[in-house]
Structures are given as C-alpha cells and as structure tokens.
Amino acid sequence: MNVEELYERALSLRHEGRYPEAQAAFQEVLGKAPFHTKSRWQLALIQGFLGDFEGSLEALRTLAFEEPDDLDVRYDLGMTYMMLAMNEEACAEFSAILAVDPNHENARRQIVYC
C-alpha cells in the first residue's frame, strides 16, 4: 500500500473506534512519511480519545506551531482547549482561524461561547 492508502485505512479504523489498531496504522504511515501532518494530527486526537488529554494537547500545540496554516489542526487544538476549560486559549484559536477564513463554519459556531 502507498502512504495515502495506509492513511485511509488508519482513518477508517479510527472512525470505527478501533483506536489501538488506528494508532499502529498511523505509525506505519509515519514510518514511510515521517512528516505526514494528517497522521500526526490523528495520533494526537486518538491520545485524547484514550484519555491522555495533556499528551493530546501538547501534540496538537506542537503540530499547530509547525503547521500554523492547517486550520483543521488549529480547530481541534481550540476544541481541546475548550474541553479542558482553557477558554481564553480556545477563543484565541477560534479567532485566529476566523482571521484566516471568516467562513470557517465550525470556528464560527464555537466563537459564540467566547
């Protein structure tokens, strides 16, 4: 399988809630493409799904710093902040997203809580 096929397989596993298998599959993608942003993003989300909220937050922060134009990563970082009651940080992320894309539907929905 090529990298994108592996990624799609891993994403399917994640959507099915098969998180340990999805983690292994995303790691396999990263073995072939170490800077595959989407796989790193999905691994960070899975950390949170498995209860490692601090690890998930740190991974999302790192990825958002490295990929500041990736609005999906920034949105999930904002949502993670929100879930951890870090409202100022969440609002800053949603505002930053809307500065780039004023029509970002999800950020527009969340900014009303700021």
URLIN-V159559 format. One record per pair of residues at least 12 apart in sequence whose ideal C-beta (glycine too) atoms are under 8 Angstrom apart, sorted by sequence separation. I is the first residue (numbers start at 1). J is the second residue. If there is no record, write none. Layout:
((I J) (I J))
This chain:
((10 22) (13 25) (14 26) (44 56) (47 59) (78 90) (81 93) (26 39) (30 43) (60 73) (64 77) (78 91) (94 107) (98 111) (26 40) (63 77) (10 25) (44 59) (45 60) (78 93) (9 25) (10 26) (26 42) (27 43) (43 59) (44 60) (60 76) (61 77) (77 93) (78 94) (94 110) (95 111) (26 43) (60 77) (94 111) (10 28) (75 93) (6 25) (7 26) (10 29) (40 59) (41 60) (44 63) (74 93) (75 94) (78 97) (95 114) (22 42) (23 43) (26 46) (57 77) (60 80) (90 110) (91 111) (94 114) (6 28) (7 29) (41 63) (74 96) (75 97) (91 113) (6 29) (23 46) (40 63) (57 80) (74 97) (91 114) (22 46) (56 80) (57 81) (90 114) (3 29) (6 32) (37 63) (71 97) (87 113) (19 46) (53 80) (57 84) (87 114) (14 42) (82 110) (3 32) (7 36) (10 39) (41 70) (64 93) (71 100) (75 104) (78 107) (3 33) (19 49) (37 67) (53 83) (71 101) (7 38) (11 42) (14 45) (19 50) (41 72) (45 76) (53 84) (69 100) (75 106) (79 110) (82 113) (7 39) (10 42) (14 46) (41 73) (44 76) (48 80) (75 107) (78 110) (3 36) (37 70) (71 104) (41 76) (48 83) (37 73) (71 107))
